[in-house]
Structure formats: C-alpha cells, structure tokens
C-alpha cells in the first residue's frame, strides 16, 4: 500500500495484546511478557475472555470492552479468529496490527481464504497489518518488544527486516552478544499487507536509522520494491542478504537466454541497479553496515596495507586479488618517505611491513605517509599483538589519525584479550574494526561495490533510442500472432533486429532447393545453409548448419544432408524451411550472445555473455534491467569474463565496444516496446574491431492482454523524455523537461543564485549550499513517485543553465501530490513560475492525482498569489501555516491542454 499509518506500528502510544495469556510456553504469554519487560511507556491492554486480571493488570474480555482504540494490536489467536478481530479493531480506531497467527491460507466460512478476509476487513479502516505468520517487531528506542523473540534488541541506529522468523531470533541473540543495536527489528512474515517496499519507504525517512539491512527470500511487486529501494539507497546505506543463490529459474525456456537468465542473476542485477549492496552472509551484513554507516568517500578501488607481520599482509593481498580489486602501487615519493621512517628490512612495497618490533611512533609515521597523496583510495591497518609494544598504546596513537583521515581506514586487530582494549578504542571512536585480514578486505570490497552500485543508481536512460522502426516491428509481431505463430522464423527475427538497427548477416528464407540456389546466387558464394524447424532450439545439435558452401552442387548436397540428419536425430520433426546466409569471415571476432527474457518478478531483462555452441558450459553471463544506456551496458559487459577478451590481447585489437553497447541498449528498447516478445536470443553475435553482426537469432512470442504496453512490464521507469516541451518566454525559447542526474552541477549553480529570502521561502530555513546528499535528492528522482520540471536554456558558453524548477512528491497511493516551485531570484516576476506550475499541474492531472497541495510561509505573498491565480484554495493550518490545495478535477489551464502530458 504505502507508508500510511505505519507510524502506528512503529511508534504506538498504546498496545493491545489479543490472546494475552499466562499459560507457560504460549505465544500470548511470551508476547505479553516481552511487552511488559521491554519498558514500553504507553498503555498496554491484554485481551482474553479467560482472564479478568494478570496480577494488578486488568484483562479485557473483548476488543469492544477496551477503554479506547489501541494504536497497535498484536494478535496471537487462532487463524479463524483473525478476520473478525481485524474488523473489530478497525471499527474501534486501531490502525496497526501485528498478526503472529499462521494458517490463514485456509478457507474462510464465507468463501475465499482467511488471509483475504483479513485484508478485506482491514481495508475500510486503512488498518496496516504486519504478517501474518511473523515473529513480531521490536523498536528498542521506545522499549517496544512486540514479538516472541527470546531476547530483546539493544538500541542502535541499524534497521533490520527479515522474511525469516527463525533468522530474526537467531540474529537478535548474535547481535546482542556483539553489542550491535537496532532502531527497528522487524519480522515480515508473509508480507500480505506491509511489505519490503513499505518498510524501505518508512525506514528511509526515519531520522533514527543510519542504515537498512534486509534478509529476503523473494520479492513480489518488482516496481514498488525497486522504487522504494532506489529511494532508500539514495539517502542511506541499504544492504541485503538475498537467499537462494543456487536456485535456477523454474520456468522452462526454449532459448539459451531464457535458460541462462536464472532467478539469482536477475536479483543480482536488480539489487545493483537499485544502489543496494548485496552480501552473502549475515556476518558480512553487519560488518558492511557498520563500515558504510561510518564511511568516508571512496574514490577508487586501490588499497594500501600496513602490517607488523608479513603473513597477515599476504593473506590480505590474496583476499583482495581474489575479490577482483586492486593493490595500490606506491609511487617513488611515497617509498622514499617510508624509507626515512622504517627499518632497512621493511618490505619496500605494498603491503608495507613495518616489522614486528614497531613502536607506536612508527605506526603513526607510516599511516601519515600512506594517507598523503592519491596513490591509494583506502588504507588497511593490520596488527598482530607482540610483547614489545602494547596494542592499546598503538591504538591511542593511531585513532586520532584514522578519525581525521579523508579516506577510509580499516583496522584489523588480530587476537583476543591482547588487542581487546585497542579494538574498544577504535569502536568507541566510531571506526570500523575487524578480527581477520580477510574480513577487513571483504569489507573494503563491499565498500567498493557499494560505491559502484551508487554510480549505477544515478543512471537514468532515455525512454527511446533514435532511428528505430518501432512500428514495423510491432506490425510484424502482431501479424505473426494473428496467424498463431509464436516461434519466429529466423528471417522474421532478423527483420525485427534490422528494424532496431542491429546489424545482421545478409540472409534469405527459402522453402526448397530452387529457392536456395536463387538466393545463394543473389547473396554470392560462399554461403551457409541453416534449417528452420520450430521444435529445434539449437540447430547445430541436429547437424542443421552447413558452412562454406561454394556452389549449387554443394548446396544441394548440404540440403539433403540436413534433412537426413534431422530425421535421424528428431524423427517426425517438421522442417519448415531453410535459411541461406552469406558466409561472414571475421577471424578475430569474439563469439558472444545477447538476448531478452521475461523474469516472472522483474519483467524483461537483457542478458549478455560468451556465445557459441558451448554457451551453457562456459556459464559466463550477466543480466541487466532495461532500459540501458552506455554506462549500464558497459557495466553489464564488464561483469563477464569475456570482457577481458574484448579489451584486446596480443595481436588482437580491442573490440568495438561502442557498437556492442548500442546492441544491448537497443535490445532493452525492444523489450520495452514490444510486450509480446517473450524471449529473444542472438547467438552468435560476432564482435571485433570492425563492429558487430548477428549470425543467428531466435524469437518466441506470447500474446498479452489488450492495453498492456512494454513499459508496464519494466521494473524501472525510463527517463520520460516525451514530457519535454519548448515554450516561449521573454522572446526566447526555453526547454521545460523532467530533471535528470546530470543536472546536478547546474542545479548547484542555480541554488547559489537564489537570494537568502528565496532560500528561506523554499527550504523553510537558512542554507547556504546544498550538501551532496541534498543535491542527489533533488536531481536523482524516481519518476514512478515524483516529478520535477526544470526550465533550462543554453548559456553563452554552451552549458545548460537552470532557471527554475517545479516539483511534486506523490504519495504511493497516487492520490495526493505535494508541490514546490522556485525561480532564480533575478528572473522573478516574469511569468516563469506560472509556466513551471502549469506544466506540473498538467502532468498531475494526466497522471490521475486527486489533489495537489502545498504549504508556504506566511510572508511568501508571491507564492500565495500565484496559487490563487492557478485556482488553489488558500487556507491556514495552525501547525503548517498557510496551505494551498487544488482538487485536480478543477484544473483546466486557459489555452493549455493537459493531454500533452499523457504518457
């Protein structure tokens, strides 16, 4: 649904325990005991008709007898009672419930499931439900332990959400022993109402949470999840353990692409694109969370290592190289500086072995040198205890340097009691500490991967590629489906690729020998001959491909041989024809594969990897969520082993990566444009320094419901370039278009040009400069849930100049939007604010919003006058001040047409 009423789950003023009990070992007794012991300061109402009191605590026989509607109810009763209880609670004004009960999948007395009856009972009251079949929730900061967990959570600034109840209880115990505290600890259960998307939205806005940790087994609503995850990851570190890495896709597929795009590959791609960090163990989850929450900026992936022992340094290097990261190369100036402070027997390189007898001053001198210059992006300190100098003394010398460092410094104190105090000094200073070199290096790798994922998060590809013939492709697809064709002939598949400007080898579909001879004559010998049989996925497996045919005689022999081999390997298989294709000789080309398949959760995905007949054996593939641009396509290619071959080696020049990226981008566009495209497989796709060419392609079609577009299937909405418009203003043409991440520098300049008064009116406070996080929040928006239009022009230097911006944040239910508008101070009173607001309101009406509202300061008279002129109802709220409200059914711009913004 949304974050609506989630405050009653996580910040209730009163809690009712439905089914509270004193029977040892019962769920009701455990929950009641935990709530009473947690120190919750609000009212607690136990409900159970079997009791009148628990000691001095009154017990209520039914929900109807409660003195008032509780903010939160925890339901511990049998499944059959849950729908009725939810209805009663909603009627009393309760707005949040934790349903621990299991078994709601059974049939209710009125038909349907108990689960659906529960949701139907909650809906009229907007009562939010966590669960069912969950362990509960804990909010340590307010003393709320509404769970059956055996131990309480320590207060802290990490939020943890899990689909596994057993893992919740185990991790609570594990974290408590390590002093790890939480702002929220939530068992999601079946997630029938409150799901990952809702919780990500809520926790992203929670000022008491520094990082969000998830344990997930599956995701249901991909677009909602991706939208919430991307929003959360822009503001704070968001980490996930996704279980089921070894599971393969359950659906059958006829192409390599469908078979290879396993579920875990798709989740990996989605999490990267969301800007989240995926780790593979719960220990890594907490290590990475602590590091990211206290992180310094990481500019690259080069690690400098200082150690007082050679062995630990070697272990660290092994872990670093195995993780695909880089050991920093120390320049001569750094080596000379180290020579001056280290013994002659030091390692003379990275890792910097400062020798086991190092005093604290040697540690400090070495660290100072490594933190100078730009040869490294992070420093790892490894210390093994010795009897010469105490570890605590060393830590006391290093902690101030590590705290002041502009780059990350990771500390690995190896040992137990001997280094316990040193470890504590670092932890107390908020520094990341690790027990082993491998764990420290893994944390650095996570930090590097997180930074890379954050860069991917900034990418906002356009909705369409230039110079594609979408209409021709859609017409062909619909004509084939009208004839009942779902498996395209190769020639038709090539026509689709050609319509999207993907180069294909010259080919002709033929039915018999005479047509084949004529086609070969037109193409020119030598040629290749390939069979076309809908039931054959891989032609080479049945001898269905013959190469280097030099003349008509060889062509006749080849055709007869294909028929014989087909009958031998697939008796009774229908032979639908042949393809005659020009022989393409590219001796230095790499054989690749690229394609599209539809994931049942995340929709269309683009797959890339090593091609050829051994594609399933090499297992060298990666996937990405469309739409793509050059950066995202490059990231997709870079996640495969074959990328190293494409870079060139020995006498082979680098491949034309730009041409390859274009193919991948256009495949992403195909997936968005043609919803009937179920699978597409190009294999082989030849790539060398001269470009790319497709030698074979298979496409499987599937009908879709009327009115379904390709964009409906995408998990991430593309940049809405169709909303850009040119408008006249003061004798010049301005472009008003949706904002994009690349507008960041221009937006910072725009903000700097605002007067102190205008900043006060817009930000409701004093602010001289936007922080990087604020700038990202303003320019890296999620078009599924907000919109910002910028008015831009090109300045004398050819740079884009931002003149004004209007924006609206839309609630997840798509009912209400909250607007704001700002015009550069020197351009005010020229009508630009009205132009921006008109574009924004056109968009809101086309999107179907019910209402647009905003607030202003009392003395912002220009804003209030503009609102009145646009038809807003201006009022006053005791808490918010002046309010502006416009029911969208009343919006009609004079001379305008909101249909311009229909998407």
Order of alpha helices (4+ residues) and beta strands (2+ residues): alpha-beta-alpha-beta-beta-beta-beta-alpha-beta-alpha-beta-beta-beta-beta-alpha-beta-alpha-beta-alpha-beta-alpha-alpha-beta-alpha-beta-alpha-beta-alpha-beta-alpha-beta-alpha-beta-alpha-beta-alpha-alpha-alpha-beta-alpha-beta-beta-alpha-beta-beta-beta-alpha-beta-alpha-alpha-alpha-beta-beta-beta-beta-beta-alpha-alpha-alpha-beta-beta-beta-alpha-beta-alpha-beta-beta
